[in-house]
Amino acid sequence: MLHYGRLLYVLWLAWWLYWVISAFGAKTTRRRESSASRLSHVLPLLVGVTLIAWPHLHLGHWMSWQFLPPGPARFGSALVLVAAGLAFTVWARAHLGTNWSGSVSLKEGHELVRSGPYAYVRHPIYTGLLVALLGTAVACGELRALVGLAVVAAAFVRKLRIEERFMRESFPEQYARYSSEVPALIPFARPRRSAPR
């Protein structure tokens, strides 16, 4: 099954290269979250990704428990999930254009994007990454990867709440309407409006 691992590596590497190259030309940042705020979601994200993707990570017998048996079905499913998830993030990034930023921030002339995947979920990059990381967790097959996925999901929820606060302050009426019409992470789920923060 070594070739499956190589294919997953190639998919993630190609995605990372696209992400780095497409960062050039982004709009100038007008406002950015504080360092403490950034650490509140970046640190758990790093912990979660390490649990999912680090090879031969020994954390005790129960964390190494195989929740799925190895075989072509498992690794084929993993490849499909990773490819679909990363493709969804690329689609979202293309529609976000120069408004994108790695940290929670507002750009000069920031726009509220509702086209493409943003018509289905408010945070499609996180949705796609969760699907791709689920695929990576399936490829790993160990319980630690599921724990890592839960940690990553919590980090994304933390980050999207900060982002939504920024967006509500910049687009009070439009974002309230958008939140009432489009779910945060799961396409076609019933949107649940959260209280202003």
Secondary structure, DSSP 8 states (H G I E B T S, - for coil): -HHHHHHHHHHHHHHHHHHHHHTTT---EEEE--HHHHHHHHHHHHHHHHHHH-TT----TGGG-BSS--SHHHHHHHHHHHHHHHHHHHHHHHHHGGG--SSSEEETT-----SGGGGT-S-HHHHHHHHHHHHHHHHH-BHHHHHHHHHHHHHHHHHHHHHHHHHHHHSHHHHHHHHHHS-SSSTTS--------
